[in-house]
Amino acid sequence: MGRMKNGLKIGELAKRCGVSRDTIRFYEREGLLPRPQRTPALYRVYGDEDEGRLLFIRQAQALGLTSSRRASSGVRRSMASLARWS
């Protein structure tokens, strides 16, 4: 696993950002990370921008912001918007 020709596999991204693969998938479902591109074999492929967004989300969490279902939809949308601009 690791860097692919045009990006990173999910395991390498998770390792670089200190999260699990399941966390990345969760952020995708919640709309905090965009759906990744896929290889012909359907592997997820992530780029540097995805890594930056994920690190931003982690920093926001460290400051006490939450993306949980208990949080208001406005907070989740705001975090997703901020992540896109990071």
C-alpha positions in Angstrom: 0.0 0.0 0.0 1.2 3.6 -0.4 1.6 6.2 -3.0 0.0 5.4 -6.3 0.9 7.0 -9.6 -1.6 9.7 -9.2 -2.1 9.9 -5.5 -2.3 8.0 -2.2 -4.3 4.9 -1.2 -6.5 5.3 1.9 -4.1 3.5 4.2 -1.2 5.9 3.4 -3.4 8.9 3.8 -4.7 7.5 7.2 -1.1 6.9 8.3 0.1 10.4 7.3 -2.8 12.1 9.1 -2.9 9.9 12.2 -6.4 8.6 11.7 -8.0 5.2 10.7 -9.3 4.2 7.3 -12.8 4.1 8.9 -12.4 7.7 10.0 -11.7 8.8 6.4 -14.7 6.8 5.1 -16.8 8.4 7.9 -15.7 11.9 6.9 -16.6 11.1 3.3 -20.1 10.0 4.3 -20.6 13.1 6.4 -19.5 15.4 3.5 -16.3 16.7 5.3 -14.1 15.1 2.6 -15.2 14.8 -1.0 -15.7 11.4 -2.6 -12.2 10.4 -3.9 -11.3 9.3 -7.4 -11.2 5.6 -8.0 -8.8 3.4 -9.9 -10.1 0.8 -12.4 -9.8 -1.7 -9.5 -12.0 0.7 -7.4 -9.3 1.7 -4.9 -9.8 5.1 -3.5 -7.1 7.6 -4.6 -6.4 10.8 -2.6 -4.3 13.8 -3.4 -2.4 16.5 -1.5 -5.6 18.6 -1.2 -7.4 15.7 0.5 -4.5 15.4 3.0 -4.7 19.1 3.7 -8.4 18.9 4.4 -8.1 16.0 6.6 -5.3 17.7 8.6 -7.5 20.8 8.9 -10.4 18.7 10.2 -8.1 17.2 12.8 -6.9 20.6 13.9 -10.5 21.9 14.2 -11.3 18.9 16.4 -8.3 19.7 18.6 -9.9 23.2 19.1 -13.1 21.6 20.2 -15.2 21.7 17.0 -17.2 18.6 16.3 -18.6 17.0 13.2 -20.7 14.4 15.0 -24.3 13.8 14.2 -25.2 15.5 17.4 -23.7 18.7 16.1 -26.1 21.0 14.3 -26.1 20.6 10.5 -24.9 24.2 10.3 -21.8 23.3 12.2 -21.1 20.3 9.9 -21.7 22.4 6.8 -19.4 25.1 8.1 -16.6 22.6 8.9 -17.0 21.1 5.4 -16.9 24.6 3.8 -13.8 25.5 5.8 -12.1 22.2 4.9 -12.6 23.0 1.3 -10.8 26.3 1.6 -7.9 25.0 3.7 
